[in-house]
Amino acid sequence: MSDRRAAARLLGGLGPIFPTIKTVIADAGHQSRKLRRLIKAEGYELRIVKRRKRAFEVVGLTWIVERTFAWIGRYRRMSKDYEHLERTSKTLIVLSLFASCLNRLTKS
């Protein structure tokens, strides 16, 4: 499934769960008129963040998500999707982020 289709399906069910979300930030890979119409119909505003250079540059808020995934990926168990149950994966994500935060606290 393409990212554009997945985004439309994901955002279709989030309105009742997260009524305070108004803006969706995405990279240039999600730029399409059809997706923009679908997101607007759900009551969201789509904001596309484009990179200006090939070199690394902090652009918009997307770096927060990328950084968090990098922190989670440092743990061997989280490097691949080994788990059969979704709740086990969620628990391991939370534990890896707790461990990361504790490591930062003990270093300071």
C-alpha positions as CSV (number, residue, x, y, z in Angstrom):
1,M,0.0,0.0,0.0
2,S,1.3,3.4,-0.8
3,D,2.0,6.0,1.8
4,R,-0.7,8.3,0.4
5,R,-3.4,5.6,0.7
6,A,-2.2,4.6,4.2
7,A,-2.2,8.3,5.3
8,A,-5.8,8.7,4.1
9,R,-6.9,5.5,5.9
10,L,-5.1,6.4,9.1
11,L,-6.4,9.9,9.3
12,G,-9.9,8.8,8.5
13,G,-10.3,7.2,12.0
14,L,-8.4,9.6,14.1
15,G,-11.0,12.5,14.3
16,P,-13.1,11.1,17.1
17,I,-10.1,9.9,19.1
18,F,-8.0,13.1,18.8
19,P,-10.4,16.0,18.2
20,T,-7.8,18.6,19.0
21,I,-5.5,17.8,16.0
22,K,-6.0,20.4,13.3
23,T,-2.8,20.2,11.2
24,V,-1.1,17.2,9.6
25,I,2.6,17.7,8.8
26,A,4.1,15.5,6.1
27,D,7.1,15.3,3.8
28,A,7.0,15.9,0.0
29,G,6.2,12.2,-0.7
30,H,2.6,12.8,0.5
31,Q,1.9,15.7,-1.7
32,S,-1.2,15.0,-3.9
33,R,-4.4,16.8,-4.6
34,K,-6.5,13.7,-3.8
35,L,-4.8,13.3,-0.4
36,R,-5.2,17.0,0.3
37,R,-9.0,16.8,-0.5
38,L,-9.4,13.7,1.7
39,I,-7.6,15.3,4.6
40,K,-9.6,18.5,4.2
41,A,-12.8,16.5,4.2
42,E,-11.8,15.0,7.5
43,G,-11.3,18.5,8.9
44,Y,-7.5,18.7,8.9
45,E,-5.1,21.0,7.2
46,L,-2.2,19.3,5.3
47,R,1.2,21.1,5.6
48,I,4.0,19.8,3.4
49,V,7.5,20.3,4.5
50,K,10.1,20.2,1.7
51,R,13.8,19.8,2.0
52,R,15.8,22.5,0.4
53,K,19.3,20.9,0.2
54,R,20.6,17.4,-0.1
55,A,22.7,17.8,3.1
56,F,21.1,17.3,6.5
57,E,19.1,20.3,7.6
58,V,16.5,20.6,10.4
59,V,13.3,21.3,8.6
60,G,10.0,21.9,10.3
61,L,9.0,19.4,12.9
62,T,9.7,16.2,11.0
63,W,13.1,15.8,12.7
64,I,11.4,15.1,16.0
65,V,9.8,11.9,14.6
66,E,13.0,10.9,12.8
67,R,15.1,11.4,15.9
68,T,12.7,9.3,18.1
69,F,12.7,6.4,15.6
70,A,16.5,6.6,15.6
71,W,16.5,6.3,19.5
72,I,14.2,3.3,19.3
73,G,16.2,1.6,16.6
74,R,19.4,1.6,18.8
75,Y,17.9,-1.3,20.8
76,R,18.6,-4.6,19.2
77,R,15.2,-6.0,19.9
78,M,13.6,-3.0,18.2
79,S,15.8,-3.2,15.1
80,K,13.4,-5.6,13.4
81,D,9.7,-6.4,13.8
82,Y,10.1,-9.7,15.7
83,E,6.9,-9.5,17.8
84,H,3.7,-11.3,17.0
85,L,1.4,-9.2,19.2
86,E,0.9,-5.5,18.8
87,R,0.8,-4.8,22.5
88,T,4.2,-6.5,23.0
89,S,5.7,-4.1,20.3
90,K,4.1,-1.1,22.1
91,T,5.4,-2.2,25.4
92,L,8.9,-2.6,24.0
93,I,8.8,0.8,22.4
94,V,7.8,2.4,25.7
95,L,10.5,0.5,27.5
96,S,13.2,1.5,25.0
97,L,12.2,5.2,25.3
98,F,12.2,4.9,29.1
99,A,15.7,3.4,29.0
100,S,16.9,6.2,26.7
101,C,15.5,8.9,29.0
102,L,17.1,7.2,32.1
103,N,20.4,7.1,30.3
104,R,20.3,10.8,29.6
105,L,19.3,11.6,33.1
106,T,22.1,9.6,34.7
107,K,24.7,11.2,32.4
108,S,23.8,14.8,33.6
